[in-house]
Amino acid sequence: MDETIGFEWPGRFKIVSCWSSTAPACDEAYQGLQISLPLPRALYCARVTTRDGRSVVHRLGARDILAVPAGLPHELIWRRSAPVLSLMLTQEFISDAVGAGQSAPEAAFTVRDPFISAAGSQLWETLKLATPGPAMVEALVTAIVYRLVAEGSSRDQALIGSRTGPVLTDVQRARLERHIEGALDQTLTTGSLATWLGLSRWRFVKRFHSTYAMSPLAFVAERRFVRACRLLDESTLSILQIALEVGLSHSHFSRSFLGRFGYTPSEYRRGLCR
């Protein structure tokens, strides 16, 4: 496991570059914008406390960049050790990078952007140098912030906790998650999940979105990916057997896995993505 590497420009930004621990990491609310930028193989959950005190969970992978604004406590639970960058940025730096009229976001969100991921990989490599050049570090951080803050608002983002309205109760959420985990090898539809929970389809979808900030089928897909990655890591099952374990055909599983992570299940198992 690589040693933690840090880089700080007081009053501007701070970077922590490390391999994530699979133990939960509870971050205190930072006084500026915090960006978690995972690199290949990452699988993690983010539990964010919203402005109104709700706790919202989002399940993420290596292509999902998480942005948490100032003052929002959050917990990161890494499901696999993987390289990750944590950027903590002051409003002064954001204003300089993006423009004086642009402020940091008010709600936590995730975004997928190949440019940001590529810049993050380059930043990771730069920080591993014996004497990383401050100019290069600043340029890469500025590019990431500009793309994320200035252009990210016009992209499809998964807002964490920004939706309002009734949410699933703790009991409903626990029952539903247990049901989904036990039925990943079966066909799961929005209608069948709503019926199982005893709600109308419309009410179920609204409450599900307010609770998880994603659709029921997106949630099911994420749980299938988590199960599949665990089986690829810990079992000797064939790719076909794993596909059936998560309720997918071999071809659908391979295409979906490639689209989600950028490499095939076989490449993942052989460690070629490291």
C-alpha positions in Angstrom: 0.0 0.0 0.0 1.4 3.4 -1.0 2.3 5.9 1.6 0.0 8.9 2.1 1.3 11.9 0.2 0.1 15.5 1.0 0.4 18.8 -0.7 -0.8 22.1 0.8 -0.9 25.7 -0.3 -2.2 27.5 2.8 -5.3 29.5 2.2 -5.8 28.0 -1.2 -6.0 24.2 -1.2 -4.9 21.0 0.4 -4.5 17.6 -1.3 -4.2 14.2 0.3 -3.1 11.4 -2.1 -3.3 7.9 -0.6 -4.7 4.3 -0.9 -8.1 4.1 0.7 -8.7 2.0 3.7 -11.6 -0.4 3.7 -12.5 0.9 7.2 -15.1 3.6 7.3 -13.7 7.1 7.4 -15.8 9.8 9.0 -14.8 13.3 7.8 -15.6 16.3 9.9 -17.3 19.1 8.0 -14.6 20.9 6.1 -14.6 24.7 5.8 -14.3 24.6 2.0 -15.3 22.4 -0.9 -14.0 18.9 -0.7 -13.6 16.7 -3.7 -13.1 12.9 -3.5 -11.6 11.8 -6.8 -11.3 7.9 -6.9 -9.0 6.2 -9.3 -9.2 2.7 -10.9 -10.8 -0.1 -9.0 -12.5 2.1 -6.4 -15.9 1.2 -5.0 -17.2 3.3 -2.2 -20.3 4.6 -0.4 -20.8 8.2 0.7 -23.1 9.0 3.5 -23.8 12.8 3.6 -25.7 14.7 6.2 -27.8 17.2 4.3 -28.6 20.8 5.4 -31.9 19.7 6.9 -30.3 16.9 8.9 -31.1 13.9 6.7 -28.6 11.2 6.1 -28.3 10.2 2.4 -26.3 7.4 1.0 -24.8 7.2 -2.5 -23.0 4.1 -3.9 -20.1 5.0 -6.2 -17.4 3.6 -8.4 -14.1 4.6 -9.9 -15.7 7.1 -12.4 -17.8 8.9 -9.8 -16.3 12.1 -8.5 -17.9 13.3 -5.2 -18.1 17.0 -4.3 -19.2 18.0 -0.8 -19.6 21.7 0.0 -18.5 23.4 3.2 -20.2 22.5 6.4 -21.6 19.1 5.4 -20.4 16.2 7.5 -19.9 13.0 5.5 -18.7 9.4 5.9 -16.8 7.5 3.1 -16.9 3.8 3.2 -14.4 2.2 0.8 -15.4 -1.3 -0.3 -12.0 -1.9 -1.8 -8.6 -0.4 -1.3 -7.8 1.8 -4.2 -6.0 5.0 -5.0 -7.9 8.2 -4.2 -7.3 11.9 -4.1 -9.0 14.2 -1.6 -9.0 17.9 -2.6 -10.0 20.5 0.0 -10.5 23.9 -1.6 -11.1 27.4 -0.2 -13.7 29.7 -1.7 -10.9 32.1 -2.5 -9.2 29.5 -4.7 -12.5 28.5 -6.3 -13.3 32.2 -7.2 -9.8 32.6 -8.7 -10.1 29.4 -10.7 -13.6 29.8 -12.0 -14.5 33.5 -11.7 -15.4 35.9 -8.9 -19.1 35.5 -9.6 -19.0 31.7 -9.2 -19.4 30.2 -5.7 -19.0 26.6 -4.6 -22.1 24.4 -4.8 -24.6 24.3 -1.9 -25.5 20.6 -2.2 -23.3 17.6 -2.4 -23.2 15.9 -5.8 -21.5 13.3 -7.9 -20.4 13.7 -11.5 -18.7 11.5 -14.1 -16.3 13.3 -16.3 -13.4 11.6 -18.2 -11.5 14.9 -18.3 -11.6 15.2 -14.5 -10.7 11.6 -14.0 -7.7 11.9 -16.4 -6.6 15.1 -14.7 -6.8 13.3 -11.3 -4.6 10.5 -12.6 -2.1 13.0 -13.8 -2.2 14.7 -10.4 -1.7 11.4 -8.6 1.4 10.7 -10.7 2.7 14.3 -10.1 2.4 14.0 -6.4 4.4 10.8 -6.3 7.5 12.7 -7.7 10.2 13.4 -5.2 9.7 17.1 -5.6 6.3 17.8 -7.3 6.3 21.1 -9.1 3.9 23.5 -7.5 3.0 25.1 -10.8 1.9 21.7 -12.3 -0.1 20.9 -9.2 -1.9 24.2 -9.2 -2.6 23.9 -12.9 -4.1 20.4 -12.5 -6.2 21.4 -9.5 -7.4 24.6 -11.3 -8.5 22.5 -14.3 -10.3 20.0 -12.1 -12.1 22.8 -10.2 -13.1 24.7 -13.3 -14.5 21.7 -15.0 -16.3 20.5 -11.9 -17.8 23.9 -10.6 -18.2 26.0 -13.8 -19.2 23.3 -16.3 -20.5 20.7 -14.0 -23.7 22.6 -13.3 -24.8 22.2 -16.9 -24.2 18.4 -16.9 -26.4 15.6 -15.6 -25.4 15.3 -11.9 -26.6 13.1 -9.2 -27.5 15.5 -6.4 -27.1 14.0 -3.0 -29.8 15.2 -0.6 -30.9 18.1 -2.7 -34.3 16.6 -3.4 -37.2 17.4 -1.1 -40.2 15.5 -0.1 -41.1 12.4 2.0 -38.4 9.7 2.3 -38.5 6.0 3.1 -38.5 5.3 6.8 -35.5 3.6 8.4 -37.5 0.4 8.7 -38.6 0.5 5.1 -35.1 1.2 3.9 -33.6 -1.7 5.8 -36.3 -4.1 4.7 -36.0 -3.0 1.0 -32.2 -3.2 1.0 -32.3 -6.7 2.5 -34.9 -7.8 -0.1 -32.8 -6.4 -3.0 -29.6 -8.0 -1.7 -31.3 -11.4 -1.4 -32.8 -11.2 -4.9 -30.0 -9.8 -7.1 -30.1 -13.0 -9.2 -33.8 -12.4 -10.0 -35.7 -9.9 -12.1 -36.2 -6.8 -10.1 -38.5 -4.0 -11.5 -39.7 -0.7 -10.1 -43.2 -2.1 -10.0 -42.3 -5.3 -8.2 -40.2 -3.4 -5.5 -43.1 -0.9 -4.9 -45.6 -3.8 -4.5 -43.2 -5.6 -2.2 -42.9 -2.5 0.0 -46.7 -1.9 -0.1 -46.6 1.4 -1.9 -48.0 2.7 -5.1 -45.4 2.9 -7.9 -45.6 6.7 -8.0 -45.2 7.1 -4.2 -42.4 4.5 -4.1 -40.4 6.2 -6.9 -40.7 9.7 -5.3 -39.7 8.5 -1.8 -36.9 6.3 -3.2 -35.4 9.3 -5.1 -35.7 11.5 -2.0 -33.9 8.8 0.0 -31.1 7.6 -2.3 -30.9 10.4 -4.9 -31.1 7.8 -7.7 -33.7 5.6 -9.4 -34.6 2.2 -8.0 -33.2 0.4 -11.0 -29.9 2.4 -10.8 -29.7 1.4 -7.1 -30.2 -2.3 -8.1 -27.6 -2.0 -10.8 -25.1 -0.6 -8.3 -25.7 -3.4 -5.9 -25.2 -5.9 -8.7 -21.8 -4.3 -9.5 -20.8 -4.5 -5.8 -21.8 -8.1 -5.6 -20.0 -9.0 -8.8 -16.8 -7.2 -7.8 -16.8 -9.1 -4.5 -17.3 -12.4 -6.3 -14.5 -11.5 -8.8 -12.2 -10.7 -5.8 -13.1 -13.5 -3.5 -14.5 -16.5 -5.4 -13.3 -18.9 -8.1 -16.7 -18.7 -9.9 -16.5 -18.3 -13.7 -17.5 -15.0 -15.3 -20.7 -16.7 -16.5 -21.5 -18.0 -13.0 -21.0 -14.6 -11.5 -23.2 -13.0 -14.2 -26.0 -15.4 -13.3 -25.4 -14.7 -9.6 -26.3 -11.0 -10.2 -29.2 -11.7 -12.5 -27.6 -10.9 -15.9 -26.7 -12.8 -19.0 -23.0 -13.2 -19.7 -23.0 -10.7 -22.6 -25.1 -8.1 -20.7 -22.9 -8.5 -17.6 -19.7 -8.0 -19.6 -21.0 -5.0 -21.5 -22.4 -3.4 -18.4 -19.3 -3.9 -16.4 -17.1 -2.5 -19.2 -19.4 0.6 -19.4 -19.4 1.1 -15.7 -15.7 0.7 -14.9 -13.9 0.9 -18.2 -12.5 -2.6 -18.1 -14.0 -6.1 -18.5 -14.7 -8.5 -15.7 -11.7 -10.7 -16.8 -9.4 -7.7 -16.8 -10.6 -6.7 -13.4 -10.0 -10.2 -12.0 -6.5 -10.4 -13.5 -5.6 -7.0 -12.0 -4.9 -5.4 -15.3 -6.8 -2.2 -14.2 -4.3 -1.6 -11.3 
